[in-house]
Amino acid sequence: MLKNKLNGNGKSDKLPKATDFEPTKNPSPKIIELRKATREAMQALRVEIEKYGKKPDFRH
Amino acid sequence: MVKSPIFDTNTIETYSNEIENLVEFSYFPSIIFFELIATSIDKSTFEKYTRWHNVLKKNERILTPTENDWWETSKAIRRMYLNKSAQQSMLKTLRIDSLIARLSVKNQNTFIVTLDVDDFLIIKKEMPNLNVVNALEFFN
């Protein structure tokens, strides 16, 4: 059976860690907006988990 | 070129603080919004997810499966089924993860950060180009 070529041959590169990513020091308005929206969404997620408990897992 | 992380829902829930600082480098599968929106309770939370979704979309940070991605993913799951590389009961669990894996394989400068590494390693048998890292290792 032929596999889709895109799925590849199994070679993988060394992957970065979170500390390898340095946030832009002078962010553009677009990045500022992106950070703000993310911060608010993540905060809302934490509040909901605290209020109602862990979310149901759709995988099971 | 440095690869960009893709997070699954479980990782976002566990590492929400850390992900705030990585958003400009990251991609988010549309599937996570299905899970976040479907399980949001407060109206204010729903509105914040909606805003986040819109801003990510504007910044082209959302990865959405095409018809072909569903097709290729179903073929990969079929191979797992036929090769018995995953227990039958696991196939249901692997549906969403396989779709996320497909998005990562298609967008070659990405890798998946997950707490469910074992599941993604099963998928990797059928998608060898998939790059996966344990969230514990990635964030520490």
N, CA and C atoms of all chains as a GROMACS GRO file, in nm:
protein
  600
    1MET      N    1   0.084  -0.120   0.000
    1MET     CA    2   0.000   0.000   0.000
    1MET      C    3   0.088   0.126   0.000
    2LEU      N    4   0.064   0.216  -0.092
    2LEU     CA    5   0.145   0.337  -0.099
    2LEU      C    6   0.102   0.439   0.006
    3LYS      N    7   0.200   0.493   0.076
    3LYS     CA    8   0.169   0.600   0.171
    3LYS      C    9   0.177   0.733   0.098
    4ASN      N   10   0.101   0.829   0.146
    4ASN     CA   11   0.112   0.963   0.091
    4ASN      C   12   0.256   1.010   0.110
    5LYS      N   13   0.320   1.059   0.003
    5LYS     CA   14   0.460   1.100   0.010
    5LYS      C   15   0.484   1.206   0.117
    6LEU      N   16   0.384   1.290   0.139
    6LEU     CA   17   0.396   1.398   0.236
    6LEU      C   18   0.425   1.345   0.376
    7ASN      N   19   0.377   1.226   0.403
    7ASN     CA   20   0.395   1.171   0.537
    7ASN      C   21   0.539   1.131   0.567
    8GLY      N   22   0.623   1.121   0.466
    8GLY     CA   23   0.766   1.118   0.483
    8GLY      C   24   0.835   0.990   0.523
    9ASN      N   25   0.962   1.007   0.568
    9ASN     CA   26   1.048   0.890   0.589
    9ASN      C   27   1.095   0.874   0.734
   10GLY      N   28   1.044   0.953   0.824
   10GLY     CA   29   1.075   0.931   0.965
   10GLY      C   30   1.193   1.008   1.020
   11LYS      N   31   1.266   1.081   0.935
   11LYS     CA   32   1.379   1.159   0.988
   11LYS      C   33   1.324   1.283   1.059
   12SER      N   34   1.379   1.314   1.176
   12SER     CA   35   1.333   1.436   1.242
   12SER      C   36   1.452   1.518   1.291
   13ASP      N   37   1.434   1.649   1.291
   13ASP     CA   38   1.542   1.738   1.335
   13ASP      C   39   1.534   1.756   1.486
   14LYS      N   40   1.638   1.817   1.542
   14LYS     CA   41   1.636   1.851   1.684
   14LYS      C   42   1.531   1.962   1.702
   15LEU      N   43   1.446   1.944   1.799
   15LEU     CA   44   1.336   2.039   1.814
   15LEU      C   45   1.367   2.143   1.921
   16PRO      N   46   1.320   2.268   1.900
   16PRO     CA   47   1.346   2.372   2.000
   16PRO      C   48   1.263   2.354   2.127
   17LYS      N   49   1.304   2.424   2.232
   17LYS     CA   50   1.228   2.427   2.357
   17LYS      C   51   1.164   2.565   2.370
   18ALA      N   52   1.076   2.578   2.468
   18ALA     CA   53   1.007   2.707   2.487
   18ALA      C   54   1.106   2.821   2.509
   19THR      N   55   1.216   2.792   2.578
   19THR     CA   56   1.314   2.896   2.609
   19THR      C   57   1.393   2.942   2.486
   20ASP      N   58   1.384   2.867   2.378
   20ASP     CA   59   1.454   2.907   2.255
   20ASP      C   60   1.381   3.019   2.181
   21PHE      N   61   1.256   3.045   2.221
   21PHE     CA   62   1.178   3.149   2.154
   21PHE      C   63   1.181   3.276   2.240
   22GLU      N   64   1.234   3.382   2.182
   22GLU     CA   65   1.240   3.508   2.257
   22GLU      C   66   1.135   3.604   2.203
   23PRO      N   67   1.040   3.647   2.289
   23PRO     CA   68   0.937   3.740   2.242
   23PRO      C   69   0.997   3.869   2.186
   24THR      N   70   0.938   3.920   2.079
   24THR     CA   71   0.986   4.043   2.014
   24THR      C   72   0.986   4.158   2.114
   25LYS      N   73   1.098   4.232   2.118
   25LYS     CA   74   1.108   4.341   2.217
   25LYS      C   75   1.025   4.463   2.178
   26ASN      N   76   1.024   4.496   2.050
   26ASN     CA   77   0.942   4.609   2.003
   26ASN      C   78   0.831   4.554   1.913
   27PRO      N   79   0.728   4.497   1.973
   27PRO     CA   80   0.626   4.431   1.892
   27PRO      C   81   0.541   4.527   1.809
   28SER      N   82   0.499   4.480   1.695
   28SER     CA   83   0.410   4.558   1.609
   28SER      C   84   0.271   4.561   1.673
   29PRO      N   85   0.184   4.656   1.631
   29PRO     CA   86   0.047   4.659   1.685
   29PRO      C   87  -0.025   4.525   1.668
   30LYS      N   88   0.004   4.456   1.557
   30LYS     CA   89  -0.060   4.325   1.533
   30LYS      C   90  -0.019   4.223   1.640
   31ILE      N   91   0.109   4.223   1.674
   31ILE     CA   92   0.157   4.128   1.777
   31ILE      C   93   0.104   4.167   1.914
   32ILE      N   94   0.095   4.297   1.941
   32ILE     CA   95   0.040   4.343   2.069
   32ILE      C   96  -0.106   4.295   2.081
   33GLU      N   97  -0.180   4.310   1.973
   33GLU     CA   98  -0.321   4.265   1.972
   33GLU      C   99  -0.330   4.113   1.992
   34LEU      N  100  -0.239   4.042   1.925
   34LEU     CA  101  -0.236   3.896   1.936
   34LEU      C  102  -0.206   3.852   2.079
   35ARG      N  103  -0.108   3.915   2.140
   35ARG     CA  104  -0.072   3.881   2.278
   35ARG      C  105  -0.188   3.909   2.373
   36LYS      N  106  -0.253   4.025   2.354
   36LYS     CA  107  -0.362   4.065   2.443
   36LYS      C  108  -0.479   3.966   2.433
   37ALA      N  109  -0.516   3.933   2.309
   37ALA     CA  110  -0.628   3.840   2.289
   37ALA      C  111  -0.596   3.703   2.347
   38THR      N  112  -0.471   3.661   2.331
   38THR     CA  113  -0.429   3.531   2.385
   38THR      C  114  -0.432   3.533   2.537
   39ARG      N  115  -0.376   3.640   2.596
   39ARG     CA  116  -0.372   3.651   2.742
   39ARG      C  117  -0.513   3.645   2.800
   40GLU      N  118  -0.606   3.717   2.736
   40GLU     CA  119  -0.744   3.719   2.787
   40GLU      C  120  -0.812   3.583   2.773
   41ALA      N  121  -0.787   3.516   2.661
   41ALA     CA  122  -0.848   3.384   2.640
   41ALA      C  123  -0.791   3.281   2.739
   42MET      N  124  -0.660   3.287   2.760
   42MET     CA  125  -0.596   3.191   2.852
   42MET      C  126  -0.641   3.216   2.996
   43GLN      N  127  -0.659   3.344   3.027
   43GLN     CA  128  -0.707   3.380   3.161
   43GLN      C  129  -0.850   3.327   3.181
   44ALA      N  130  -0.933   3.344   3.078
   44ALA     CA  131  -1.071   3.296   3.085
   44ALA      C  132  -1.074   3.144   3.101
   45LEU      N  133  -0.984   3.077   3.031
   45LEU     CA  134  -0.975   2.931   3.040
   45LEU      C  135  -0.939   2.889   3.183
   46ARG      N  136  -0.842   2.957   3.241
   46ARG     CA  137  -0.800   2.923   3.378
   46ARG      C  138  -0.913   2.947   3.478
   47VAL      N  139  -0.986   3.057   3.459
   47VAL     CA  140  -1.097   3.089   3.550
   47VAL      C  141  -1.205   2.981   3.540
   48GLU      N  142  -1.237   2.939   3.416
   48GLU     CA  143  -1.340   2.835   3.399
   48GLU      C  144  -1.298   2.702   3.463
   49ILE      N  145  -1.173   2.667   3.446
   49ILE     CA  146  -1.126   2.540   3.504
   49ILE      C  147  -1.133   2.548   3.657
   50GLU      N  148  -1.099   2.666   3.709
   50GLU     CA  149  -1.105   2.685   3.854
   50GLU      C  150  -1.250   2.679   3.904
   51LYS      N  151  -1.341   2.740   3.827
   51LYS     CA  152  -1.483   2.746   3.868
   51LYS      C  153  -1.555   2.613   3.850
   52TYR      N  154  -1.533   2.548   3.735
   52TYR     CA  155  -1.614   2.432   3.697
   52TYR      C  156  -1.536   2.300   3.688
   53GLY      N  157  -1.405   2.307   3.709
   53GLY     CA  158  -1.325   2.185   3.698
   53GLY      C  159  -1.271   2.162   3.559
   54LYS      N  160  -1.193   2.054   3.546
   54LYS     CA  161  -1.128   2.023   3.418
   54LYS      C  162  -1.233   1.998   3.309
   55LYS      N  163  -1.202   2.043   3.189
   55LYS     CA  164  -1.295   2.029   3.076
   55LYS      C  165  -1.306   1.882   3.032
   56PRO      N  166  -1.424   1.844   2.978
   56PRO     CA  167  -1.434   1.707   2.926
   56PRO      C  168  -1.337   1.683   2.811
   57ASP      N  169  -1.284   1.563   2.805
   57ASP     CA  170  -1.187   1.528   2.701
   57ASP      C  171  -1.260   1.469   2.581
   58PHE      N  172  -1.252   1.538   2.468
   58PHE     CA  173  -1.322   1.492   2.347
   58PHE      C  174  -1.259   1.369   2.284
   59ARG      N  175  -1.139   1.337   2.331
   59ARG     CA  176  -1.068   1.226   2.268
   59ARG      C  177  -1.120   1.091   2.316
   60HIS      N  178  -1.193   1.092   2.429
   60HIS     CA  179  -1.236   0.964   2.485
   60HIS      C  180  -1.388   0.952   2.488
   61MET      N  181   1.582   2.735   0.944
   61MET     CA  182   1.462   2.803   0.995
   61MET      C  183   1.408   2.728   1.119
   62VAL      N  184   1.380   2.804   1.224
   62VAL     CA  185   1.330   2.743   1.348
   62VAL      C  186   1.186   2.696   1.328
   63LYS      N  187   1.160   2.575   1.375
   63LYS     CA  188   1.026   2.520   1.362
   63LYS      C  189   0.932   2.584   1.463
   64SER      N  190   0.804   2.590   1.428
   64SER     CA  191   0.703   2.650   1.517
   64SER      C  192   0.624   2.542   1.589
   65PRO      N  193   0.593   2.565   1.718
   65PRO     CA  194   0.513   2.466   1.790
   65PRO      C  195   0.364   2.472   1.757
   66ILE      N  196   0.304   2.355   1.761
   66ILE     CA  197   0.158   2.341   1.752
   66ILE      C  198   0.114   2.275   1.882
   67PHE      N  199   0.012   2.329   1.947
   67PHE     CA  200  -0.033   2.274   2.075
   67PHE      C  201  -0.168   2.206   2.060
   68ASP      N  202  -0.186   2.095   2.130
   68ASP     CA  203  -0.320   2.035   2.135
   68ASP      C  204  -0.395   2.093   2.256
   69THR      N  205  -0.523   2.060   2.269
   69THR     CA  206  -0.607   2.126   2.370
   69THR      C  207  -0.558   2.098   2.512
   70ASN      N  208  -0.522   1.975   2.538
   70ASN     CA  209  -0.476   1.937   2.671
   70ASN      C  210  -0.354   2.020   2.713
   71THR      N  211  -0.264   2.042   2.619
   71THR     CA  212  -0.143   2.120   2.648
   71THR      C  213  -0.179   2.267   2.672
   72ILE      N  214  -0.273   2.319   2.594
   72ILE     CA  215  -0.316   2.458   2.613
   72ILE      C  216  -0.376   2.475   2.752
   73GLU      N  217  -0.458   2.378   2.792
   73GLU     CA  218  -0.521   2.386   2.925
   73GLU      C  219  -0.417   2.381   3.036
   74THR      N  220  -0.315   2.299   3.017
   74THR     CA  221  -0.214   2.280   3.123
   74THR      C  222  -0.110   2.392   3.126
   75TYR      N  223  -0.075   2.444   3.009
   75TYR     CA  224   0.034   2.543   3.002
   75TYR      C  225  -0.016   2.678   2.948
   76SER      N  226  -0.134   2.719   2.990
   76SER     CA  227  -0.192   2.844   2.937
   76SER      C  228  -0.102   2.965   2.965
   77ASN      N  229  -0.040   2.970   3.082
   77ASN     CA  230   0.050   3.083   3.114
   77ASN      C  231   0.166   3.091   3.017
   78GLU      N  232   0.228   2.978   2.993
   78GLU     CA  233   0.347   2.973   2.908
   78GLU      C  234   0.312   3.003   2.762
   79ILE      N  235   0.195   2.957   2.720
   79ILE     CA  236   0.156   2.973   2.580
   79ILE      C  237   0.132   3.120   2.546
   80GLU      N  238   0.089   3.197   2.644
   80GLU     CA  239   0.072   3.342   2.625
   80GLU      C  240   0.198   3.406   2.566
   81ASN      N  241   0.314   3.359   2.614
   81ASN     CA  242   0.441   3.419   2.570
   81ASN      C  243   0.495   3.361   2.439
   82LEU      N  244   0.430   3.257   2.391
   82LEU     CA  245   0.480   3.191   2.269
   82LEU      C  246   0.388   3.212   2.149
   83VAL      N  247   0.280   3.286   2.171
   83VAL     CA  248   0.175   3.291   2.069
   83VAL      C  249   0.225   3.340   1.934
   84GLU      N  250   0.318   3.436   1.933
   84GLU     CA  251   0.361   3.490   1.804
   84GLU      C  252   0.445   3.391   1.723
   85PHE      N  253   0.488   3.282   1.787
   85PHE     CA  254   0.569   3.180   1.716
   85PHE      C  255   0.489   3.053   1.688
   86SER      N  256   0.366   3.047   1.736
   86SER     CA  257   0.293   2.920   1.738
   86SER      C  258   0.180   2.915   1.635
   87TYR      N  259   0.138   2.792   1.608
   87TYR     CA  260   0.019   2.768   1.526
   87TYR      C  261  -0.082   2.689   1.607
   88PHE      N  262  -0.210   2.709   1.575
   88PHE     CA  263  -0.316   2.645   1.652
   88PHE      C  264  -0.410   2.572   1.555
   89PRO      N  265  -0.428   2.441   1.573
   89PRO     CA  266  -0.520   2.368   1.485
   89PRO      C  267  -0.664   2.413   1.512
   90SER      N  268  -0.743   2.427   1.407
   90SER     CA  269  -0.883   2.471   1.426
   90SER      C  270  -0.959   2.376   1.518
   91ILE      N  271  -0.913   2.252   1.525
   91ILE     CA  272  -0.979   2.150   1.609
   91ILE      C  273  -0.982   2.193   1.757
   92ILE      N  274  -0.879   2.263   1.801
   92ILE     CA  275  -0.877   2.302   1.944
   92ILE      C  276  -0.990   2.400   1.974
   93PHE      N  277  -1.028   2.480   1.873
   93PHE     CA  278  -1.139   2.574   1.897
   93PHE      C  279  -1.272   2.500   1.907
   94PHE      N  280  -1.284   2.392   1.831
   94PHE     CA  281  -1.402   2.307   1.844
   94PHE      C  282  -1.413   2.260   1.989
   95GLU      N  283  -1.302   2.216   2.047
   95GLU     CA  284  -1.303   2.163   2.184
   95GLU      C  285  -1.321   2.274   2.287
   96LEU      N  286  -1.252   2.387   2.267
   96LEU     CA  287  -1.264   2.497   2.364
   96LEU      C  288  -1.404   2.559   2.363
   97ILE      N  289  -1.454   2.586   2.244
   97ILE     CA  290  -1.586   2.651   2.233
   97ILE      C  291  -1.696   2.558   2.284
   98ALA      N  292  -1.689   2.432   2.243
   98ALA     CA  293  -1.795   2.338   2.280
   98ALA      C  294  -1.805   2.317   2.431
   99THR      N  295  -1.695   2.340   2.502
   99THR     CA  296  -1.697   2.315   2.646
   99THR      C  297  -1.692   2.445   2.728
  100SER      N  298  -1.703   2.560   2.661
  100SER     CA  299  -1.703   2.685   2.739
  100SER      C  300  -1.841   2.705   2.800
  101ILE      N  301  -1.844   2.761   2.920
  101ILE     CA  302  -1.970   2.773   2.994
  101ILE      C  303  -2.014   2.920   3.003
  102ASP      N  304  -1.927   3.006   3.052
  102ASP     CA  305  -1.964   3.147   3.071
  102ASP      C  306  -1.963   3.222   2.937
  103LYS      N  307  -2.058   3.315   2.924
  103LYS     CA  308  -2.066   3.394   2.801
  103LYS      C  309  -1.937   3.474   2.780
  104SER      N  310  -1.882   3.526   2.891
  104SER     CA  311  -1.760   3.607   2.879
  104SER      C  312  -1.643   3.524   2.825
  105THR      N  313  -1.638   3.397   2.865
  105THR     CA  314  -1.532   3.307   2.815
  105THR      C  315  -1.551   3.284   2.665
  106PHE      N  316  -1.674   3.256   2.627
  106PHE     CA  317  -1.705   3.235   2.485
  106PHE      C  318  -1.662   3.357   2.402
  107GLU      N  319  -1.690   3.476   2.455
  107GLU     CA  320  -1.655   3.599   2.382
  107GLU      C  321  -1.503   3.616   2.371
  108LYS      N  322  -1.432   3.578   2.477
  108LYS     CA  323  -1.285   3.591   2.472
  108LYS      C  324  -1.225   3.490   2.374
  109TYR      N  325  -1.280   3.370   2.371
  109TYR     CA  326  -1.232   3.269   2.273
  109TYR      C  327  -1.261   3.320   2.131
  110THR      N  328  -1.378   3.380   2.113
  110THR     CA  329  -1.416   3.430   1.980
  110THR      C  330  -1.317   3.537   1.934
  111ARG      N  331  -1.284   3.627   2.026
  111ARG     CA  332  -1.190   3.734   1.992
  111ARG      C  333  -1.051   3.675   1.960
  112TRP      N  334  -1.008   3.580   2.045
  112TRP     CA  335  -0.877   3.516   2.023
  112TRP      C  336  -0.874   3.447   1.886
  113HIS      N  337  -0.981   3.375   1.856
  113HIS     CA  338  -0.994   3.305   1.729
  113HIS      C  339  -0.983   3.403   1.612
  114ASN      N  340  -1.053   3.516   1.622
  114ASN     CA  341  -1.052   3.616   1.514
  114ASN      C  342  -0.912   3.676   1.495
  115VAL      N  343  -0.846   3.705   1.606
  115VAL     CA  344  -0.712   3.766   1.596
  115VAL      C  345  -0.612   3.665   1.540
  116LEU      N  346  -0.621   3.540   1.585
  116LEU     CA  347  -0.532   3.436   1.531
  116LEU      C  348  -0.556   3.418   1.381
  117LYS      N  349  -0.682   3.422   1.343
  117LYS     CA  350  -0.718   3.405   1.202
  117LYS      C  351  -0.657   3.519   1.120
  118LYS      N  352  -0.671   3.641   1.171
  118LYS     CA  353  -0.616   3.759   1.103
  118LYS      C  354  -0.464   3.746   1.086
  119ASN      N  355  -0.399   3.684   1.183
  119ASN     CA  356  -0.253   3.667   1.179
  119ASN      C  357  -0.209   3.536   1.115
  120GLU      N  358  -0.306   3.466   1.054
  120GLU     CA  359  -0.278   3.339   0.984
  120GLU      C  360  -0.206   3.239   1.074
  121ARG      N  361  -0.257   3.224   1.195
  121ARG     CA  362  -0.198   3.133   1.294
  121ARG      C  363  -0.285   3.008   1.316
  122ILE      N  364  -0.393   2.996   1.240
  122ILE     CA  365  -0.481   2.880   1.258
  122ILE      C  366  -0.459   2.783   1.141
  123LEU      N  367  -0.443   2.657   1.173
  123LEU     CA  368  -0.429   2.553   1.071
  123LEU      C  369  -0.560   2.474   1.063
  124THR      N  370  -0.616   2.473   0.944
  124THR     CA  371  -0.747   2.409   0.926
  124THR      C  372  -0.737   2.294   0.827
  125PRO      N  373  -0.789   2.176   0.861
  125PRO     CA  374  -0.781   2.065   0.767
  125PRO      C  375  -0.869   2.086   0.643
  126THR      N  376  -0.815   2.049   0.530
  126THR     CA  377  -0.893   2.052   0.406
  126THR      C  378  -0.961   1.916   0.387
  127GLU      N  379  -1.038   1.908   0.282
  127GLU     CA  380  -1.102   1.779   0.248
  127GLU      C  381  -0.995   1.672   0.229
  128ASN      N  382  -0.883   1.711   0.163
  128ASN     CA  383  -0.776   1.616   0.138
  128ASN      C  384  -0.708   1.571   0.269
  129ASP      N  385  -0.698   1.663   0.365
  129ASP     CA  386  -0.640   1.626   0.494
  129ASP      C  387  -0.726   1.522   0.565
  130TRP      N  388  -0.858   1.537   0.559
  130TRP     CA  389  -0.948   1.435   0.616
  130TRP      C  390  -0.926   1.302   0.546
  131TRP      N  391  -0.912   1.309   0.414
  131TRP     CA  392  -0.893   1.188   0.333
  131TRP      C  393  -0.763   1.117   0.370
  132GLU      N  394  -0.653   1.192   0.374
  132GLU     CA  395  -0.523   1.132   0.406
  132GLU      C  396  -0.520   1.082   0.551
  133THR      N  397  -0.588   1.155   0.640
  133THR     CA  398  -0.592   1.111   0.780
  133THR      C  399  -0.670   0.982   0.793
  134SER      N  400  -0.778   0.972   0.721
  134SER     CA  401  -0.857   0.849   0.729
  134SER      C  402  -0.778   0.731   0.674
  135LYS      N  403  -0.695   0.755   0.572
  135LYS     CA  404  -0.611   0.647   0.518
  135LYS      C  405  -0.505   0.605   0.622
  136ALA      N  406  -0.450   0.705   0.693
  136ALA     CA  407  -0.350   0.673   0.796
  136ALA      C  408  -0.414   0.591   0.908
  137ILE      N  409  -0.534   0.629   0.948
  137ILE     CA  410  -0.603   0.552   1.054
  137ILE      C  411  -0.638   0.412   1.004
  138ARG      N  412  -0.673   0.403   0.879
  138ARG     CA  413  -0.701   0.270   0.820
  138ARG      C  414  -0.577   0.181   0.828
  139ARG      N  415  -0.461   0.240   0.798
  139ARG     CA  416  -0.337   0.161   0.805
  139ARG      C  417  -0.311   0.114   0.949
  140MET      N  418  -0.339   0.204   1.045
  140MET     CA  419  -0.322   0.164   1.186
  140MET      C  420  -0.414   0.048   1.218
  141TYR      N  421  -0.535   0.054   1.164
  141TYR     CA  422  -0.635  -0.051   1.188
  141TYR      C  423  -0.589  -0.183   1.125
  142LEU      N  424  -0.547  -0.175   0.999
  142LEU     CA  425  -0.507  -0.297   0.928
  142LEU      C  426  -0.377  -0.355   0.983
  143ASN      N  427  -0.283  -0.267   1.017
  143ASN     CA  428  -0.153  -0.314   1.069
  143ASN      C  429  -0.157  -0.347   1.217
  144LYS      N  430  -0.271  -0.320   1.277
  144LYS     CA  431  -0.288  -0.342   1.422
  144LYS      C  432  -0.183  -0.264   1.503
  145SER      N  433  -0.143  -0.147   1.449
  145SER     CA  434  -0.045  -0.065   1.523
  145SER      C  435  -0.112   0.008   1.638
  146ALA      N  436  -0.243   0.013   1.636
  146ALA     CA  437  -0.318   0.069   1.750
  146ALA      C  438  -0.431  -0.027   1.784
  147GLN      N  439  -0.458  -0.041   1.913
  147GLN     CA  440  -0.571  -0.125   1.955
  147GLN      C  441  -0.699  -0.066   1.897
  148GLN      N  442  -0.795  -0.151   1.870
  148GLN     CA  443  -0.920  -0.104   1.809
  148GLN      C  444  -0.985   0.006   1.893
  149SER      N  445  -0.979  -0.010   2.024
  149SER     CA  446  -1.041   0.089   2.113
  149SER      C  447  -0.968   0.224   2.108
  150MET      N  448  -0.842   0.221   2.062
  150MET     CA  449  -0.764   0.345   2.054
  150MET      C  450  -0.797   0.428   1.930
  151LEU      N  451  -0.855   0.363   1.828
  151LEU     CA  452  -0.874   0.432   1.701
  151LEU      C  453  -0.961   0.556   1.717
  152LYS      N  454  -1.061   0.546   1.804
  152LYS     CA  455  -1.149   0.661   1.828
  152LYS      C  456  -1.069   0.775   1.892
  153THR      N  457  -0.987   0.739   1.989
  153THR     CA  458  -0.904   0.838   2.059
  153THR      C  459  -0.809   0.908   1.963
  154LEU      N  460  -0.761   0.832   1.865
  154LEU     CA  461  -0.658   0.886   1.776
  154LEU      C  462  -0.711   0.972   1.661
  155ARG      N  463  -0.845   0.978   1.647
  155ARG     CA  464  -0.902   1.053   1.534
  155ARG      C  465  -0.857   1.199   1.532
  156ILE      N  466  -0.883   1.268   1.644
  156ILE     CA  467  -0.852   1.411   1.650
  156ILE      C  468  -0.701   1.433   1.644
  157ASP      N  469  -0.627   1.350   1.718
  157ASP     CA  470  -0.481   1.365   1.719
  157ASP      C  471  -0.423   1.340   1.580
  158SER      N  472  -0.479   1.246   1.508
  158SER     CA  473  -0.428   1.217   1.373
  158SER      C  474  -0.449   1.335   1.279
  159LEU      N  475  -0.560   1.403   1.298
  159LEU     CA  476  -0.588   1.521   1.216
  159LEU      C  477  -0.489   1.634   1.249
  160ILE      N  478  -0.462   1.651   1.377
  160ILE     CA  479  -0.362   1.751   1.419
  160ILE      C  480  -0.225   1.713   1.362
  161ALA      N  481  -0.194   1.582   1.370
  161ALA     CA  482  -0.066   1.533   1.317
  161ALA      C  483  -0.056   1.562   1.167
  162ARG      N  484  -0.164   1.538   1.097
  162ARG     CA  485  -0.166   1.564   0.953
  162ARG      C  486  -0.135   1.712   0.923
  163LEU      N  487  -0.196   1.801   1.001
  163LEU     CA  488  -0.173   1.945   0.980
  163LEU      C  489  -0.026   1.979   1.002
  164SER      N  490   0.035   1.915   1.100
  164SER     CA  491   0.175   1.942   1.130
  164SER      C  492   0.265   1.889   1.019
  165VAL      N  493   0.235   1.769   0.972
  165VAL     CA  494   0.316   1.709   0.864
  165VAL      C  495   0.307   1.794   0.737
  166LYS      N  496   0.188   1.847   0.712
  166LYS     CA  497   0.167   1.928   0.591
  166LYS      C  498   0.240   2.062   0.601
  167ASN      N  499   0.240   2.119   0.722
  167ASN     CA  500   0.311   2.246   0.744
  167ASN      C  501   0.448   2.211   0.803
  168GLN      N  502   0.545   2.191   0.714
  168GLN     CA  503   0.668   2.122   0.752
  168GLN      C  504   0.753   2.193   0.857
  169ASN      N  505   0.735   2.323   0.872
  169ASN     CA  506   0.816   2.394   0.972
  169ASN      C  507   0.749   2.397   1.108
  170THR      N  508   0.676   2.293   1.139
  170THR     CA  509   0.606   2.287   1.268
  170THR      C  510   0.635   2.154   1.339
  171PHE      N  511   0.607   2.152   1.469
  171PHE     CA  512   0.614   2.028   1.545
  171PHE      C  513   0.505   2.034   1.653
  172ILE      N  514   0.468   1.917   1.702
  172ILE     CA  515   0.359   1.911   1.800
  172ILE      C  516   0.414   1.904   1.941
  173VAL      N  517   0.358   1.987   2.028
  173VAL     CA  518   0.390   1.982   2.170
  173VAL      C  519   0.266   1.924   2.240
  174THR      N  520   0.287   1.812   2.308
  174THR     CA  521   0.171   1.742   2.366
  174THR      C  522   0.206   1.668   2.495
  175LEU      N  523   0.105   1.647   2.576
  175LEU     CA  524   0.121   1.562   2.695
  175LEU      C  525   0.088   1.417   2.660
  176ASP      N  526   0.028   1.397   2.543
  176ASP     CA  527  -0.012   1.263   2.500
  176ASP      C  528   0.087   1.209   2.397
  177VAL      N  529   0.213   1.207   2.435
  177VAL     CA  530   0.319   1.168   2.340
  177VAL      C  531   0.298   1.027   2.287
  178ASP      N  532   0.259   0.936   2.375
  178ASP     CA  533   0.244   0.795   2.334
  178ASP      C  534   0.148   0.781   2.216
  179ASP      N  535   0.036   0.856   2.222
  179ASP     CA  536  -0.061   0.849   2.114
  179ASP      C  537  -0.001   0.901   1.982
  180PHE      N  538   0.071   1.011   1.992
  180PHE     CA  539   0.130   1.068   1.870
  180PHE      C  540   0.242   0.979   1.815
  181LEU      N  541   0.308   0.904   1.903
  181LEU     CA  542   0.413   0.813   1.853
  181LEU      C  543   0.350   0.696   1.776
  182ILE      N  544   0.230   0.657   1.815
  182ILE     CA  545   0.158   0.555   1.736
  182ILE      C  546   0.127   0.611   1.597
  183ILE      N  547   0.080   0.737   1.596
  183ILE     CA  548   0.046   0.801   1.468
  183ILE      C  549   0.172   0.819   1.382
  184LYS      N  550   0.283   0.849   1.447
  184LYS     CA  551   0.409   0.871   1.374
  184LYS      C  552   0.451   0.749   1.291
  185LYS      N  553   0.408   0.630   1.336
  185LYS     CA  554   0.441   0.510   1.258
  185LYS      C  555   0.382   0.520   1.118
  186GLU      N  556   0.268   0.589   1.106
  186GLU     CA  557   0.203   0.605   0.976
  186GLU      C  558   0.232   0.739   0.911
  187MET      N  559   0.286   0.832   0.989
  187MET     CA  560   0.323   0.965   0.937
  187MET      C  561   0.466   0.994   0.983
  188PRO      N  562   0.565   0.926   0.923
  188PRO     CA  563   0.702   0.933   0.975
  188PRO      C  564   0.762   1.073   0.981
  189ASN      N  565   0.712   1.167   0.900
  189ASN     CA  566   0.767   1.303   0.904
  189ASN      C  567   0.717   1.385   1.022
  190LEU      N  568   0.630   1.327   1.101
  190LEU     CA  569   0.574   1.398   1.216
  190LEU      C  570   0.682   1.422   1.322
  191ASN      N  571   0.689   1.544   1.372
  191ASN     CA  572   0.781   1.577   1.481
  191ASN      C  573   0.699   1.605   1.606
  192VAL      N  574   0.730   1.535   1.714
  192VAL     CA  575   0.654   1.546   1.839
  192VAL      C  576   0.749   1.565   1.955
  193VAL      N  577   0.711   1.650   2.049
  193VAL     CA  578   0.790   1.665   2.170
  193VAL      C  579   0.697   1.663   2.291
  194ASN      N  580   0.744   1.604   2.398
  194ASN     CA  581   0.667   1.599   2.522
  194ASN      C  582   0.658   1.740   2.580
  195ALA      N  583   0.538   1.782   2.618
  195ALA     CA  584   0.519   1.917   2.673
  195ALA      C  585   0.604   1.939   2.798
  196LEU      N  586   0.621   1.834   2.878
  196LEU     CA  587   0.702   1.846   3.000
  196LEU      C  588   0.846   1.885   2.965
  197GLU      N  589   0.896   1.824   2.858
  197GLU     CA  590   1.033   1.850   2.812
  197GLU      C  591   1.041   1.989   2.746
  198PHE      N  592   0.940   2.022   2.668
  198PHE     CA  593   0.940   2.149   2.594
  198PHE      C  594   0.938   2.270   2.688
  199PHE      N  595   0.856   2.262   2.793
  199PHE     CA  596   0.838   2.379   2.879
  199PHE      C  597   0.938   2.386   2.994
  200ASN      N  598   1.011   2.276   3.019
  200ASN     CA  599   1.104   2.280   3.133
  200ASN      C  600   1.251   2.291   3.089
   0.00000   0.00000   0.00000
